[in-house]
Amino acid sequence: MFKLHTQIARTYRRIILFKALSRIMGVTPSFFIIQVIGAFLVAFFDGMHLGLLAPLLKGIIERDFAFLHQVPVLKTIVAYFAPAFPENPNTFLFLTLVSIVFAAALLKYVIDYLLQIYSAYKKELYHFNIKQFIFERYFSFGKLYFDRSSHGYIRQVLFFLEQMLNLLEIIARTLVAIFTLLVYLVIMVAISWQLTIFALTIYPILNYAIRWIVIRIKRAAESRTNALMKLSREVFNILSCITLVKAYSKEEEARERFRKINTDLRRFQFSVDQKFKLILPLQEVIILVALLLLSAAVAFIFVKGKAGEVSGFLVFFLLARRSVPLFASLNLFKAEFAKVESPIRRILEVLDDRDKFFVPEGHKVFRGLERSIEFRGLNFAYFQNIPVLNEVNFTVEQGKMTAIVGPTGAGKTTVINLLMRFYDSPSSAIFIDNIDIREFTTKSLRAHIALVTQESLLFNDTLRNNITYGLEGRVSEDQLIDIAKKARLYDFITKLPKGFDTEIGDRGMKLSGGEKQRVAIARALLKNTEILILDEATSSMDTHTEQLIQEAIGEAVRGKTTIVIAHRLSTIKHADKIVVIENGRVVEEGSLNELLKKRGAFYEYWEMQKFY
């Protein structure tokens, strides 16, 4: 009883999994209706042309086809065309029967081909739909999800989709197999119900043997999936930090770690293949034994005086033998599902809303800053019970520069991430013009903010496309040149063989740190928003480059609301307000002179850097 309940629960879970994925892929009932109708027609015509082989063989052996006048349906066809062949009716009956057998076989193959083409077309369509859905869903996750997850995971999920979608074709073939087996069964019963009962005794034995293998395939497939995920993460980690690996001469260790994971994957994959490929030989052996026993039974019947029915028994053997791959396809479906059940669960993890850290959308459109941005008792934690920000209170006034300083890990960048709505802030904690930031749509809010981060975010693309990224409409060459000059980037670009159309490599690896930052600043200047955020924007620059960029920034911040995060305090000498954050709390705020006079936390930082 327990096993029955477990089997029912497992079947129900599989149905739920498949229904969830079918909805996402856009699979409609019409797909299954067409599959069922097509499978039935394929089976019907297959059974017809094979079933008619018995009377065809009988007529050839006896050299007399007159019995066709007594066969239902056939006698109607014969009666309709018989007057056209009055001189040689036996030849006419033979040609009629051969024509019907050929036509039935031809229709079977034509419908089967069309059904396979339809399935292949739908498979690609559903593949497109679910890939699009998965990719778009990733965009809805909060930044905190990506902070905690491997970026290589989505690549593996897309690979799993390929495996899962193979089920659609397998389902189509399984439907054909089911209907064909039913048709074969009807014909076999018509030939000899005793032999049919004997032949059916093989199926429980075969099913038990296959189930034993399927269970082990499922276990090996789970291990393979885990190894595949681990390999994907390892590859991403190594390649994304290849400079670090080489700097510490850890190539051999990385190779060995990759080799170990790859060896595990190979072992698990071989285990799956080994068990999967055992299914057909095992079936063949069991079927062969059954057919030999069936031959003995037929011989016994012949002895009893039924040798005249040799044509029927030959067709019976043919149907019994042809049913082997059909029954195999039913077992292979179980095995295939066992192989992809684990990947399907991984795909469904993406659909689960837990730990995705969604940032809820507001409904108001942000039209622009009029008065101020206020942080009122802002609290935030990346992990439960480990606060990053504690009761942060300060105001950013419109049209002025506000600098945020403090030690590494104080929470400065977290404040910016919350303002940009990368993370969801607590209710009534951040206000823009006295409106809770959570009430604005993220798109309208970010449209009014230009952000330059400490780590320059660049695509493996041209300088032109990196500078103009995110802008609506066309940017003229004159605009591009003007912005490049303001970002002190133009002289560098003119020395490049392809100018603005130069490819900069993965994450801008062909550029120096200062050049990367200047590209990011050029992008922000070109966006020309009223709010400008500079998060350690000059941290990767030498003194000369920093001086040039400060000139560009000085021009860019005129009339704008600017928030600057800086370790190098020389970059914020002209800030209207400086906010000092330590351990997630605001400990001081005021102008440069006011804070120096207080001789508090900021004064200590200033003294350490000796910027007078």
LINBEL-V903279 format. One record per helix or strand of 3 or more residues. SS is the DSSP state (helix for helix, strand for strand). FROM is the first residue (numbers start at 1). TO is the last residue. If there is no record, write none. Layout:
((SS,FROM,TO) (SS,FROM,TO))
//
This chain:
((helix,2,25) (helix,29,62) (helix,66,70) (helix,74,85) (helix,89,140) (helix,143,148) (helix,153,191) (helix,193,240) (helix,242,247) (helix,251,276) (helix,278,351) (strand,372,383) (strand,386,397) (strand,401,405) (helix,412,419) (strand,430,432) (helix,437,439) (helix,442,446) (strand,449,452) (helix,463,467) (helix,477,486) (helix,490,494) (helix,499,501) (helix,506,508) (helix,513,527) (strand,531,535) (helix,543,556) (strand,561,565) (helix,569,572) (strand,577,582) (strand,585,590) (helix,592,598) (helix,601,609))
//
